[in-house]
Amino acid sequence: MCIRVGLAGELTFHDLRHVGCTRLAPLHLDCFELAKTTGHKDPRMLMWYYTPSIVDRVAQIRARERALAAG
């Protein structure tokens, strides 16, 4: 796919996996569910690829606070 879009030699499988894990993470309840989707057997390795921004983390925490307060 990298060759097809003209990025051959610039991106690796691991670069793409890193982006994929980070984008999939908000769609899952926890790292164990995400690990099942991505095929990681060890959550520690998954954490190497998953790097959310601090803004995203704060938004997730605030959303959970609102959900707990409402329910």
MOSUL-V577781 format. One record per residue. N is the residue number from 1. RES is the residue in one letter. PSI is psi as a letter, one per 30 degrees, with the letter a starting at -180 (none if undefined). OMEGA is omega in radians with two decimals (NA if undefined). BURIAL is I if it has 16 or more other C-alpha atoms within 10 Angstrom, else O. Layout:
BEGIN
n=N res=RES psi=PSI omega=OMEGA burial=BURIAL
n=N res=RES psi=PSI omega=OMEGA burial=BURIAL
END
This chain:
BEGIN
n=1 res=M psi=e omega=3.12 burial=O
n=2 res=C psi=e omega=3.11 burial=O
n=3 res=I psi=e omega=-3.09 burial=O
n=4 res=R psi=e omega=-3.11 burial=O
n=5 res=V psi=g omega=3.05 burial=O
n=6 res=G psi=g omega=-3.14 burial=O
n=7 res=L psi=g omega=-3.13 burial=O
n=8 res=A psi=k omega=3.14 burial=O
n=9 res=G psi=f omega=-3.13 burial=O
n=10 res=E psi=e omega=-3.13 burial=O
n=11 res=L psi=k omega=3.09 burial=O
n=12 res=T psi=l omega=3.05 burial=O
n=13 res=F psi=e omega=-3.08 burial=O
n=14 res=H psi=e omega=3.03 burial=O
n=15 res=D psi=e omega=-3.12 burial=O
n=16 res=L psi=e omega=3.12 burial=O
n=17 res=R psi=e omega=3.12 burial=O
n=18 res=H psi=e omega=3.13 burial=I
n=19 res=V psi=e omega=-3.14 burial=O
n=20 res=G psi=e omega=3.13 burial=O
n=21 res=C psi=e omega=-3.13 burial=I
n=22 res=T psi=e omega=-3.14 burial=I
n=23 res=R psi=e omega=3.13 burial=O
n=24 res=L psi=f omega=-3.01 burial=O
n=25 res=A psi=e omega=-3.12 burial=I
n=26 res=P psi=f omega=-3.13 burial=O
n=27 res=L psi=f omega=-3.09 burial=O
n=28 res=H psi=l omega=-3.11 burial=O
n=29 res=L psi=e omega=-3.11 burial=O
n=30 res=D psi=l omega=-3.07 burial=O
n=31 res=C psi=f omega=3.14 burial=I
n=32 res=F psi=e omega=3.07 burial=O
n=33 res=E psi=e omega=3.10 burial=O
n=34 res=L psi=e omega=3.13 burial=I
n=35 res=A psi=e omega=3.10 burial=I
n=36 res=K psi=e omega=3.14 burial=O
n=37 res=T psi=e omega=-3.05 burial=O
n=38 res=T psi=f omega=3.13 burial=O
n=39 res=G psi=g omega=3.10 burial=O
n=40 res=H psi=k omega=3.10 burial=O
n=41 res=K psi=f omega=-3.10 burial=O
n=42 res=D psi=j omega=-3.14 burial=O
n=43 res=P psi=f omega=3.11 burial=O
n=44 res=R psi=e omega=3.11 burial=O
n=45 res=M psi=e omega=3.10 burial=O
n=46 res=L psi=e omega=-3.13 burial=I
n=47 res=M psi=f omega=3.08 burial=I
n=48 res=W psi=e omega=-3.10 burial=O
n=49 res=Y psi=f omega=-3.06 burial=I
n=50 res=Y psi=j omega=3.14 burial=I
n=51 res=T psi=i omega=3.12 burial=O
n=52 res=P psi=l omega=3.07 burial=O
n=53 res=S psi=l omega=3.13 burial=O
n=54 res=I psi=e omega=3.11 burial=O
n=55 res=V psi=e omega=3.11 burial=O
n=56 res=D psi=e omega=-3.13 burial=O
n=57 res=R psi=e omega=3.13 burial=O
n=58 res=V psi=e omega=3.12 burial=O
n=59 res=A psi=e omega=3.12 burial=O
n=60 res=Q psi=e omega=-3.14 burial=O
n=61 res=I psi=e omega=3.12 burial=O
n=62 res=R psi=e omega=3.10 burial=O
n=63 res=A psi=e omega=3.10 burial=O
n=64 res=R psi=e omega=3.09 burial=O
n=65 res=E psi=e omega=3.12 burial=O
n=66 res=R psi=e omega=-3.13 burial=O
n=67 res=A psi=e omega=3.12 burial=O
n=68 res=L psi=e omega=3.14 burial=O
n=69 res=A psi=e omega=-3.13 burial=O
n=70 res=A psi=f omega=-3.00 burial=O
n=71 res=G psi=none omega=NA burial=O
END
